[in-house]
Amino acid sequence: MVVSIEEQNGVTVIELTIDELDADTVAEFNQRAEACLAASDRLILDMNRLKFIDSSGLGAVLSVKRKLDARQGKMALCRLSAPVREIMDLVRLSSVFQIADTREDAVKLVEG
């Protein structure tokens, strides 16, 4: 299983339980994310365990955000590891996503 899903203050938290989101793991991520999108319009992606994300993983995360944006939902990323944060900065996605250092701060970003 590539993710763990829970609710926190009415917000769906998807925690990646793998260290790489890439072509080998993105299909399961997409399936689980779609199920969450069907049930919630406020999501947090907790990337604490993730050490690497490739273009397919970035595309999957961006796709979730676009789907939420289309229906005025909210999404935040939290607890990015240094390597993942560096990749997000390199491809300039840090300015596209709300990013929080803690899960609690991420919840505040998407509440209400």
SULKA-V416022 format. One record per residue. RES is the residue in one letter. SS is DSSP state (H for helix, E for strand, L for the rest). Layout:
BEGIN
res->RES ss->SS
res->RES ss->SS
END
This chain:
BEGIN
res->M ss->L
res->V ss->L
res->V ss->E
res->S ss->E
res->I ss->E
res->E ss->E
res->E ss->E
res->Q ss->E
res->N ss->L
res->G ss->L
res->V ss->E
res->T ss->E
res->V ss->E
res->I ss->E
res->E ss->E
res->L ss->E
res->T ss->L
res->I ss->L
res->D ss->L
res->E ss->E
res->L ss->E
res->D ss->L
res->A ss->L
res->D ss->L
res->T ss->L
res->V ss->H
res->A ss->H
res->E ss->H
res->F ss->H
res->N ss->H
res->Q ss->H
res->R ss->H
res->A ss->H
res->E ss->H
res->A ss->H
res->C ss->H
res->L ss->H
res->A ss->H
res->A ss->H
res->S ss->L
res->D ss->L
res->R ss->E
res->L ss->E
res->I ss->E
res->L ss->E
res->D ss->E
res->M ss->L
res->N ss->L
res->R ss->L
res->L ss->L
res->K ss->L
res->F ss->E
res->I ss->E
res->D ss->L
res->S ss->H
res->S ss->H
res->G ss->H
res->L ss->H
res->G ss->H
res->A ss->H
res->V ss->H
res->L ss->H
res->S ss->H
res->V ss->H
res->K ss->H
res->R ss->H
res->K ss->H
res->L ss->H
res->D ss->H
res->A ss->H
res->R ss->L
res->Q ss->L
res->G ss->L
res->K ss->E
res->M ss->E
res->A ss->E
res->L ss->E
res->C ss->E
res->R ss->L
res->L ss->L
res->S ss->L
res->A ss->H
res->P ss->H
res->V ss->H
res->R ss->H
res->E ss->H
res->I ss->H
res->M ss->H
res->D ss->H
res->L ss->H
res->V ss->L
res->R ss->L
res->L ss->L
res->S ss->L
res->S ss->L
res->V ss->L
res->F ss->L
res->Q ss->E
res->I ss->E
res->A ss->E
res->D ss->L
res->T ss->L
res->R ss->H
res->E ss->H
res->D ss->H
res->A ss->H
res->V ss->H
res->K ss->H
res->L ss->H
res->V ss->H
res->E ss->L
res->G ss->L
END
